[in-house]
Amino acid sequence: MASGVESRVVAVKDRAEGSCKPLIRPRAMQPLKRQDLDHSEKQQMPPERWSRPMNFKSLRAFQLIVERGSLSAAAGDLCLSQPAVSRLIAQLESELGLVLFNRTGRGLTMSKEGKLFYDTTKDILAGVDEIPRIAKEIQHGGRHLQLLAGSHIARAVVSPALAMLQREGSKLRCRLDVISDVGLDELSGGRHFDLAIAPITSPVVPPHLEAHRLFSVRVEAVVPRSHRLASRNAISVSDLADEDLIIPRQEESYGQQISRFANRGASAKTFVETQSSLIACQMACDGVGIALFDRLSARGLHLGSAQFIPLEPDFWMTFAFLHPRGEALRTGAVAFVDAVRQVIADFIVADPLNAAAVRLE
């Protein structure tokens, strides 16, 4: 043909005329080679060439190669041959106009472009893993309310709120994801949720989320009753300078704020760093050292061998409930938030010490 592009003729019956007309259907374009695709050529390509959806299997292959460390491992996960996975990567590189991997005799190594692409999209790719679960929930009569909370908030607030709804005959169906700590960073990626309860660690909330202040807690020192500071009415930052502190891991948002306070004006001595704030509190009860925790999160813990002592100056942490921006809260989510507020209100009125250390926003 004049265009030089191979074509094939498919006979299609024209029902209106009762005759056959030839339909020219070009074969799919061969993937462009990287060396044939410079910046000027990309600019000249039609917009639809760059705006069409990416092939999901190609994206999944890229993700698995990076995370599993080899093409063969990715091929095994995908139940494909290695050449088939190589073709998927070549197709993705052609669609993106990027070189994602460097090819060497020893295999694939991620290029600078590939690393930047992965770092930018890894949360989006991770969120795709939620699709099978969502589809399964729809098959079984509708989607559950997806809740997300840190371990100490899930135990002290979420669990009693759900129990309250259950006693009231609520038909709420939910799925609760509990991780060691929930901060704004964890909510900025591809993790799917309808409602999360998290500490507000920054005045800037990710643009895709809406945050509504829920409650604030005063962080206090959890001191063994046999400790020399146990008789104090308050403990200052300078008092902590030479003490053995039990601090939540600083990678966690709760731990970051506590560590920042403990190191304010003095170099605090960290005796134990733990992933869990609850474990830090328990260790203080066992006499390991001094932990910094709040009364609400310690709800239900046995604290007979330790006591809470206020800090000077006061150190408050604010928690909010967050949901995707632009999405109205589902009826079940509204009922859940109301139950959380009631749980906190009941906790406040149960003891004057609680009232001084917890407040609804």
Buried (B, 14 or more C-beta within 10 A) or exposed (E): EEEEEEEEEEEEEEEEEEEEEEEEEEEEEEBBEEEEBEEEEEEEEEEEEEEEEEEEBBBBBBBBBBBBEEBEEBBBBBEBEEEEBBBBBBBBBBBBBBBBBEEEEEEBEBBEBBEEBBEEBBEEBBEBEBEEBEEEBEEEEEBBBBBBBBBBBBBBBBBBBBEBBEEEEBEBEBBBBBBBBBBBBBBBEBBBBBBBBBBBBEEEBBEEBBBEEBBBBBBBBBBBEEBEBBEBEBBBBEBBBEBBBBBBBBEBBBBBBBBEBBBEEBEBEBBBBBBBBBBBBBBBBEEBBBBBBBBBBBBEBEBEEBBBBBBBEEBBBBBBBBBBEEEEBBEBBEBBBEBBBBBBEEBBEEEEEBEEBBBEE
